[in-house]
Amino acid sequence: MTLGQRLKKLREERGLTADQLSDELKLLKTVIWGFEMGKKEPTVSQLMKYAEYFGVSMDYLMGREAVGVHGERIEERPIEEEIKRVSVMLDGEEVTEEEITEALAYIKAKRMMKEALYR
């Protein structure tokens, strides 16, 4: 399944039209259609909007992680388990698990976008 097909499936499973999703995500309807038809590639921030709104990971959207449409994880990645065991400091403050998870999601998305550009 392509990224566009996943995005369309998520939208349709929620019973949303492209107009409604456009309003929810603050994106143009033509942009939504472009993603779904594979004519446009979303930016990292746009992917994050989709992932947050639908409660799925960016890895799921990109087809790299087995996560159900409702966010249930089918397969665990070891790094997520390791996050719970470490303490990381940045500028004298402990980095929260949520911050680490967001940073990892950013790194993964950036790598995927880079990989997609060089295919």
VMD Tcl script that builds the backbone (N, CA, C; Angstrom):
set m [mol new atoms 357]
animate dup $m
set s [atomselect $m all]
$s set {name element resname resid chain x y z} {
  {N N MET 1 A 0.843 -1.170 0.000}
  {CA C MET 1 A 0.000 0.000 0.000}
  {C C MET 1 A 0.893 1.239 0.000}
  {N N THR 2 A 0.560 2.198 -0.843}
  {CA C THR 2 A 1.345 3.433 -0.937}
  {C C THR 2 A 0.953 4.410 0.176}
  {N N LEU 3 A 1.757 5.438 0.322}
  {CA C LEU 3 A 1.452 6.494 1.287}
  {C C LEU 3 A 0.087 7.102 0.979}
  {N N GLY 4 A -0.143 7.435 -0.269}
  {CA C GLY 4 A -1.423 8.034 -0.667}
  {C C GLY 4 A -2.604 7.133 -0.350}
  {N N GLN 5 A -2.445 5.843 -0.595}
  {CA C GLN 5 A -3.519 4.888 -0.294}
  {C C GLN 5 A -3.783 4.823 1.205}
  {N N ARG 6 A -2.714 4.873 2.011}
  {CA C ARG 6 A -2.889 4.867 3.471}
  {C C ARG 6 A -3.629 6.114 3.936}
  {N N LEU 7 A -3.239 7.262 3.387}
  {CA C LEU 7 A -3.882 8.515 3.777}
  {C C LEU 7 A -5.364 8.496 3.413}
  {N N LYS 8 A -5.674 8.009 2.231}
  {CA C LYS 8 A -7.066 7.931 1.793}
  {C C LYS 8 A -7.850 6.945 2.659}
  {N N LYS 9 A -7.254 5.810 2.958}
  {CA C LYS 9 A -7.911 4.804 3.790}
  {C C LYS 9 A -8.245 5.367 5.166}
  {N N LEU 10 A -7.295 6.061 5.778}
  {CA C LEU 10 A -7.533 6.664 7.083}
  {C C LEU 10 A -8.690 7.658 7.020}
  {N N ARG 11 A -8.680 8.486 5.994}
  {CA C ARG 11 A -9.742 9.494 5.840}
  {C C ARG 11 A -11.101 8.824 5.662}
  {N N GLU 12 A -11.161 7.832 4.792}
  {CA C GLU 12 A -12.430 7.164 4.516}
  {C C GLU 12 A -12.935 6.366 5.710}
  {N N GLU 13 A -12.019 5.751 6.463}
  {CA C GLU 13 A -12.444 4.990 7.639}
  {C C GLU 13 A -13.035 5.885 8.712}
  {N N ARG 14 A -12.651 7.142 8.714}
  {CA C ARG 14 A -13.242 8.109 9.648}
  {C C ARG 14 A -14.520 8.711 9.081}
  {N N GLY 15 A -14.838 8.353 7.835}
  {CA C GLY 15 A -16.045 8.889 7.208}
  {C C GLY 15 A -15.920 10.351 6.834}
  {N N LEU 16 A -14.710 10.788 6.537}
  {CA C LEU 16 A -14.463 12.191 6.203}
  {C C LEU 16 A -14.349 12.398 4.700}
  {N N THR 17 A -14.838 13.522 4.236}
  {CA C THR 17 A -14.592 13.927 2.857}
  {C C THR 17 A -13.251 14.656 2.829}
  {N N ALA 18 A -12.733 14.873 1.631}
  {CA C ALA 18 A -11.487 15.635 1.500}
  {C C ALA 18 A -11.683 17.058 2.030}
  {N N ASP 19 A -12.879 17.619 1.823}
  {CA C ASP 19 A -13.181 18.961 2.349}
  {C C ASP 19 A -13.100 18.996 3.865}
  {N N GLN 20 A -13.694 18.007 4.507}
  {CA C GLN 20 A -13.696 17.961 5.967}
  {C C GLN 20 A -12.289 17.797 6.520}
  {N N LEU 21 A -11.509 16.889 5.917}
  {CA C LEU 21 A -10.139 16.683 6.381}
  {C C LEU 21 A -9.299 17.931 6.140}
  {N N SER 22 A -9.557 18.584 5.031}
  {CA C SER 22 A -8.870 19.828 4.720}
  {C C SER 22 A -9.071 20.854 5.832}
  {N N ASP 23 A -10.310 20.971 6.295}
  {CA C ASP 23 A -10.610 21.899 7.391}
  {C C ASP 23 A -9.915 21.475 8.685}
  {N N GLU 24 A -9.940 20.178 8.978}
  {CA C GLU 24 A -9.348 19.665 10.216}
  {C C GLU 24 A -7.834 19.876 10.262}
  {N N LEU 25 A -7.165 19.605 9.138}
  {CA C LEU 25 A -5.704 19.677 9.103}
  {C C LEU 25 A -5.172 21.031 8.643}
  {N N LYS 26 A -6.085 21.914 8.263}
  {CA C LYS 26 A -5.698 23.241 7.763}
  {C C LYS 26 A -4.798 23.118 6.534}
  {N N LEU 27 A -5.198 22.229 5.620}
  {CA C LEU 27 A -4.510 22.041 4.345}
  {C C LEU 27 A -5.518 22.261 3.220}
  {N N LEU 28 A -5.066 22.681 2.073}
  {CA C LEU 28 A -5.969 22.833 0.936}
  {C C LEU 28 A -6.491 21.478 0.485}
  {N N LYS 29 A -7.728 21.465 0.011}
  {CA C LYS 29 A -8.331 20.226 -0.481}
  {C C LYS 29 A -7.508 19.646 -1.633}
  {N N THR 30 A -6.980 20.503 -2.483}
  {CA C THR 30 A -6.172 20.018 -3.609}
  {C C THR 30 A -4.887 19.348 -3.128}
  {N N VAL 31 A -4.372 19.804 -1.992}
  {CA C VAL 31 A -3.176 19.197 -1.404}
  {C C VAL 31 A -3.525 17.796 -0.899}
  {N N ILE 32 A -4.666 17.670 -0.204}
  {CA C ILE 32 A -5.131 16.366 0.287}
  {C C ILE 32 A -5.258 15.398 -0.884}
  {N N TRP 33 A -5.919 15.829 -1.942}
  {CA C TRP 33 A -6.096 14.970 -3.122}
  {C C TRP 33 A -4.755 14.620 -3.758}
  {N N GLY 34 A -3.856 15.606 -3.814}
  {CA C GLY 34 A -2.534 15.362 -4.392}
  {C C GLY 34 A -1.781 14.278 -3.651}
  {N N PHE 35 A -1.859 14.307 -2.311}
  {CA C PHE 35 A -1.216 13.264 -1.501}
  {C C PHE 35 A -1.842 11.908 -1.799}
  {N N GLU 36 A -3.169 11.867 -1.776}
  {CA C GLU 36 A -3.884 10.600 -1.943}
  {C C GLU 36 A -3.675 9.999 -3.324}
  {N N MET 37 A -3.496 10.841 -4.324}
  {CA C MET 37 A -3.296 10.356 -5.690}
  {C C MET 37 A -1.819 10.123 -6.013}
  {N N GLY 38 A -0.946 10.426 -5.053}
  {CA C GLY 38 A 0.475 10.230 -5.278}
  {C C GLY 38 A 1.111 11.275 -6.165}
  {N N LYS 39 A 0.441 12.400 -6.339}
  {CA C LYS 39 A 0.957 13.472 -7.193}
  {C C LYS 39 A 1.830 14.447 -6.416}
  {N N LYS 40 A 1.626 14.508 -5.093}
  {CA C LYS 40 A 2.399 15.403 -4.236}
  {C C LYS 40 A 2.956 14.608 -3.070}
  {N N GLU 41 A 4.124 15.021 -2.579}
  {CA C GLU 41 A 4.738 14.404 -1.406}
  {C C GLU 41 A 4.561 15.338 -0.221}
  {N N PRO 42 A 4.026 14.830 0.885}
  {CA C PRO 42 A 3.864 15.688 2.063}
  {C C PRO 42 A 5.204 16.015 2.708}
  {N N THR 43 A 5.231 17.168 3.355}
  {CA C THR 43 A 6.410 17.538 4.137}
  {C C THR 43 A 6.366 16.771 5.457}
  {N N VAL 44 A 7.438 16.836 6.201}
  {CA C VAL 44 A 7.482 16.179 7.503}
  {C C VAL 44 A 6.392 16.754 8.411}
  {N N SER 45 A 6.226 18.064 8.404}
  {CA C SER 45 A 5.206 18.668 9.274}
  {C C SER 45 A 3.802 18.253 8.851}
  {N N GLN 46 A 3.565 18.091 7.557}
  {CA C GLN 46 A 2.256 17.627 7.098}
  {C C GLN 46 A 2.018 16.177 7.508}
  {N N LEU 47 A 3.066 15.347 7.405}
  {CA C LEU 47 A 2.938 13.960 7.860}
  {C C LEU 47 A 2.642 13.909 9.356}
  {N N MET 48 A 3.279 14.792 10.109}
  {CA C MET 48 A 3.039 14.830 11.548}
  {C C MET 48 A 1.590 15.211 11.856}
  {N N LYS 49 A 1.017 16.129 11.070}
  {CA C LYS 49 A -0.389 16.491 11.244}
  {C C LYS 49 A -1.282 15.272 11.042}
  {N N TYR 50 A -1.029 14.531 9.969}
  {CA C TYR 50 A -1.806 13.320 9.695}
  {C C TYR 50 A -1.656 12.308 10.833}
  {N N ALA 51 A -0.413 12.056 11.231}
  {CA C ALA 51 A -0.152 11.049 12.265}
  {C C ALA 51 A -0.854 11.427 13.571}
  {N N GLU 52 A -0.747 12.677 13.962}
  {CA C GLU 52 A -1.407 13.135 15.185}
  {C C GLU 52 A -2.915 13.020 15.087}
  {N N TYR 53 A -3.458 13.493 13.986}
  {CA C TYR 53 A -4.912 13.506 13.827}
  {C C TYR 53 A -5.502 12.093 13.843}
  {N N PHE 54 A -4.847 11.165 13.140}
  {CA C PHE 54 A -5.386 9.814 13.033}
  {C C PHE 54 A -4.860 8.860 14.111}
  {N N GLY 55 A -3.924 9.315 14.932}
  {CA C GLY 55 A -3.419 8.481 16.014}
  {C C GLY 55 A -2.576 7.314 15.545}
  {N N VAL 56 A -1.796 7.551 14.500}
  {CA C VAL 56 A -0.889 6.524 13.982}
  {C C VAL 56 A 0.522 7.098 13.951}
  {N N SER 57 A 1.501 6.235 13.766}
  {CA C SER 57 A 2.883 6.706 13.690}
  {C C SER 57 A 3.213 7.151 12.266}
  {N N MET 58 A 4.249 7.956 12.172}
  {CA C MET 58 A 4.719 8.353 10.844}
  {C C MET 58 A 5.283 7.137 10.111}
  {N N ASP 59 A 5.865 6.204 10.860}
  {CA C ASP 59 A 6.347 4.971 10.246}
  {C C ASP 59 A 5.197 4.223 9.583}
  {N N TYR 60 A 4.047 4.193 10.243}
  {CA C TYR 60 A 2.882 3.524 9.640}
  {C C TYR 60 A 2.505 4.218 8.337}
  {N N LEU 61 A 2.439 5.543 8.355}
  {CA C LEU 61 A 2.068 6.280 7.152}
  {C C LEU 61 A 3.022 5.981 6.004}
  {N N MET 62 A 4.305 5.829 6.332}
  {CA C MET 62 A 5.313 5.579 5.305}
  {C C MET 62 A 5.441 4.097 4.945}
  {N N GLY 63 A 4.653 3.259 5.624}
  {CA C GLY 63 A 4.664 1.833 5.299}
  {C C GLY 63 A 5.801 1.059 5.911}
  {N N ARG 64 A 6.359 1.570 6.992}
  {CA C ARG 64 A 7.519 0.925 7.601}
  {C C ARG 64 A 7.244 0.271 8.940}
  {N N GLU 65 A 6.048 0.390 9.443}
  {CA C GLU 65 A 5.744 -0.165 10.752}
  {C C GLU 65 A 4.355 -0.778 10.719}
  {N N ALA 66 A 4.217 -1.903 11.343}
  {CA C ALA 66 A 2.921 -2.573 11.395}
  {C C ALA 66 A 2.110 -2.012 12.557}
  {N N VAL 67 A 1.307 -0.991 12.248}
  {CA C VAL 67 A 0.439 -0.378 13.247}
  {C C VAL 67 A -0.955 -0.351 12.666}
  {N N GLY 68 A -1.913 -0.732 13.463}
  {CA C GLY 68 A -3.292 -0.716 13.011}
  {C C GLY 68 A -3.784 0.691 12.772}
  {N N VAL 69 A -4.884 0.793 12.073}
  {CA C VAL 69 A -5.451 2.084 11.737}
  {C C VAL 69 A -5.821 2.877 12.980}
  {N N HIS 70 A -6.135 2.197 14.067}
  {CA C HIS 70 A -6.518 2.888 15.291}
  {C C HIS 70 A -5.340 3.052 16.251}
  {N N GLY 71 A -4.113 2.879 15.746}
  {CA C GLY 71 A -2.920 3.155 16.527}
  {C C GLY 71 A -2.382 1.997 17.327}
  {N N GLU 72 A -3.032 0.837 17.285}
  {CA C GLU 72 A -2.522 -0.285 18.058}
  {C C GLU 72 A -1.251 -0.824 17.404}
  {N N ARG 73 A -0.237 -1.013 18.214}
  {CA C ARG 73 A 1.054 -1.462 17.704}
  {C C ARG 73 A 1.040 -2.976 17.553}
  {N N ILE 74 A 1.416 -3.420 16.375}
  {CA C ILE 74 A 1.467 -4.843 16.099}
  {C C ILE 74 A 2.879 -5.372 16.318}
  {N N GLU 75 A 3.852 -4.527 16.048}
  {CA C GLU 75 A 5.249 -4.937 16.150}
  {C C GLU 75 A 6.024 -3.857 16.893}
  {N N GLU 76 A 6.738 -4.229 17.920}
  {CA C GLU 76 A 7.528 -3.264 18.688}
  {C C GLU 76 A 8.907 -3.101 18.077}
  {N N ARG 77 A 9.412 -1.903 18.153}
  {CA C ARG 77 A 10.786 -1.632 17.745}
  {C C ARG 77 A 11.611 -1.531 19.024}
  {N N PRO 78 A 12.778 -2.133 19.045}
  {CA C PRO 78 A 13.594 -2.140 20.263}
  {C C PRO 78 A 13.908 -0.754 20.822}
  {N N ILE 79 A 14.116 0.246 19.981}
  {CA C ILE 79 A 14.505 1.566 20.483}
  {C C ILE 79 A 13.442 2.159 21.399}
  {N N GLU 80 A 12.181 1.925 21.093}
  {CA C GLU 80 A 11.111 2.466 21.931}
  {C C GLU 80 A 11.147 1.869 23.340}
  {N N GLU 81 A 11.539 0.617 23.447}
  {CA C GLU 81 A 11.658 -0.009 24.764}
  {C C GLU 81 A 12.874 0.532 25.514}
  {N N GLU 82 A 13.934 0.800 24.792}
  {CA C GLU 82 A 15.150 1.312 25.418}
  {C C GLU 82 A 14.960 2.722 25.978}
  {N N ILE 83 A 14.093 3.501 25.356}
  {CA C ILE 83 A 13.848 4.867 25.814}
  {C C ILE 83 A 13.441 4.876 27.281}
  {N N LYS 84 A 12.686 3.885 27.682}
  {CA C LYS 84 A 12.180 3.817 29.053}
  {C C LYS 84 A 13.278 3.525 30.067}
  {N N ARG 85 A 14.413 3.033 29.599}
  {CA C ARG 85 A 15.497 2.627 30.505}
  {C C ARG 85 A 16.606 3.655 30.653}
  {N N VAL 86 A 16.599 4.702 29.852}
  {CA C VAL 86 A 17.707 5.657 29.883}
  {C C VAL 86 A 17.267 7.006 30.418}
  {N N SER 87 A 18.238 7.755 30.863}
  {CA C SER 87 A 18.009 9.125 31.290}
  {C C SER 87 A 18.930 10.001 30.454}
  {N N VAL 88 A 18.346 10.930 29.722}
  {CA C VAL 88 A 19.111 11.795 28.831}
  {C C VAL 88 A 18.950 13.232 29.304}
  {N N MET 89 A 20.069 13.951 29.353}
  {CA C MET 89 A 20.052 15.344 29.775}
  {C C MET 89 A 20.375 16.234 28.571}
  {N N LEU 90 A 19.714 17.379 28.524}
  {CA C LEU 90 A 19.977 18.375 27.490}
  {C C LEU 90 A 19.869 19.745 28.141}
  {N N ASP 91 A 20.936 20.521 28.051}
  {CA C ASP 91 A 20.966 21.856 28.666}
  {C C ASP 91 A 20.615 21.808 30.148}
  {N N GLY 92 A 21.078 20.772 30.836}
  {CA C GLY 92 A 20.861 20.664 32.264}
  {C C GLY 92 A 19.498 20.160 32.692}
  {N N GLU 93 A 18.646 19.820 31.727}
  {CA C GLU 93 A 17.314 19.309 32.044}
  {C C GLU 93 A 17.151 17.911 31.455}
  {N N GLU 94 A 16.413 17.074 32.188}
  {CA C GLU 94 A 16.152 15.730 31.695}
  {C C GLU 94 A 15.199 15.796 30.496}
  {N N VAL 95 A 15.537 15.053 29.461}
  {CA C VAL 95 A 14.697 14.972 28.276}
  {C C VAL 95 A 13.612 13.939 28.571}
  {N N THR 96 A 12.367 14.309 28.323}
  {CA C THR 96 A 11.257 13.403 28.626}
  {C C THR 96 A 11.151 12.310 27.571}
  {N N GLU 97 A 10.473 11.251 27.939}
  {CA C GLU 97 A 10.240 10.150 27.002}
  {C C GLU 97 A 9.498 10.656 25.764}
  {N N GLU 98 A 8.551 11.545 25.983}
  {CA C GLU 98 A 7.788 12.108 24.861}
  {C C GLU 98 A 8.698 12.896 23.914}
  {N N GLU 99 A 9.616 13.689 24.480}
  {CA C GLU 99 A 10.549 14.456 23.650}
  {C C GLU 99 A 11.459 13.540 22.847}
  {N N ILE 100 A 11.922 12.467 23.464}
  {CA C ILE 100 A 12.777 11.508 22.762}
  {C C ILE 100 A 11.991 10.845 21.643}
  {N N THR 101 A 10.772 10.455 21.918}
  {CA C THR 101 A 9.925 9.819 20.906}
  {C C THR 101 A 9.703 10.758 19.730}
  {N N GLU 102 A 9.432 12.034 20.012}
  {CA C GLU 102 A 9.248 13.021 18.946}
  {C C GLU 102 A 10.527 13.201 18.135}
  {N N ALA 103 A 11.666 13.229 18.822}
  {CA C ALA 103 A 12.947 13.369 18.120}
  {C C ALA 103 A 13.209 12.175 17.218}
  {N N LEU 104 A 12.916 10.980 17.710}
  {CA C LEU 104 A 13.093 9.772 16.892}
  {C C LEU 104 A 12.167 9.793 15.684}
  {N N ALA 105 A 10.930 10.231 15.874}
  {CA C ALA 105 A 9.975 10.311 14.762}
  {C C ALA 105 A 10.486 11.292 13.707}
  {N N TYR 106 A 11.047 12.400 14.155}
  {CA C TYR 106 A 11.605 13.373 13.229}
  {C C TYR 106 A 12.772 12.768 12.438}
  {N N ILE 107 A 13.669 12.090 13.127}
  {CA C ILE 107 A 14.829 11.484 12.473}
  {C C ILE 107 A 14.379 10.449 11.447}
  {N N LYS 108 A 13.441 9.596 11.839}
  {CA C LYS 108 A 12.934 8.565 10.927}
  {C C LYS 108 A 12.289 9.198 9.704}
  {N N ALA 109 A 11.462 10.205 9.926}
  {CA C ALA 109 A 10.778 10.863 8.810}
  {C C ALA 109 A 11.782 11.538 7.881}
  {N N LYS 110 A 12.769 12.191 8.459}
  {CA C LYS 110 A 13.789 12.866 7.651}
  {C C LYS 110 A 14.552 11.850 6.800}
  {N N ARG 111 A 14.898 10.712 7.397}
  {CA C ARG 111 A 15.593 9.659 6.644}
  {C C ARG 111 A 14.728 9.115 5.517}
  {N N MET 112 A 13.446 8.915 5.809}
  {CA C MET 112 A 12.542 8.386 4.788}
  {C C MET 112 A 12.382 9.364 3.635}
  {N N MET 113 A 12.249 10.647 3.959}
  {CA C MET 113 A 12.118 11.667 2.915}
  {C C MET 113 A 13.388 11.732 2.073}
  {N N LYS 114 A 14.552 11.641 2.732}
  {CA C LYS 114 A 15.822 11.664 2.020}
  {C C LYS 114 A 15.931 10.457 1.107}
  {N N GLU 115 A 15.558 9.300 1.629}
  {CA C GLU 115 A 15.598 8.068 0.841}
  {C C GLU 115 A 14.670 8.163 -0.361}
  {N N ALA 116 A 13.478 8.715 -0.147}
  {CA C ALA 116 A 12.498 8.840 -1.236}
  {C C ALA 116 A 13.023 9.769 -2.333}
  {N N LEU 117 A 13.772 10.790 -1.953}
  {CA C LEU 117 A 14.310 11.735 -2.926}
  {C C LEU 117 A 15.390 11.110 -3.804}
  {N N TYR 118 A 16.128 10.145 -3.239}
  {CA C TYR 118 A 17.251 9.564 -3.968}
  {C C TYR 118 A 16.945 8.222 -4.604}
  {N N ARG 119 A 15.695 7.855 -4.689}
  {CA C ARG 119 A 15.328 6.593 -5.356}
  {C C ARG 119 A 15.371 6.736 -6.836}
}
mol reanalyze $m
mol bondsrecalc $m
mol representation Tube
mol addrep $m
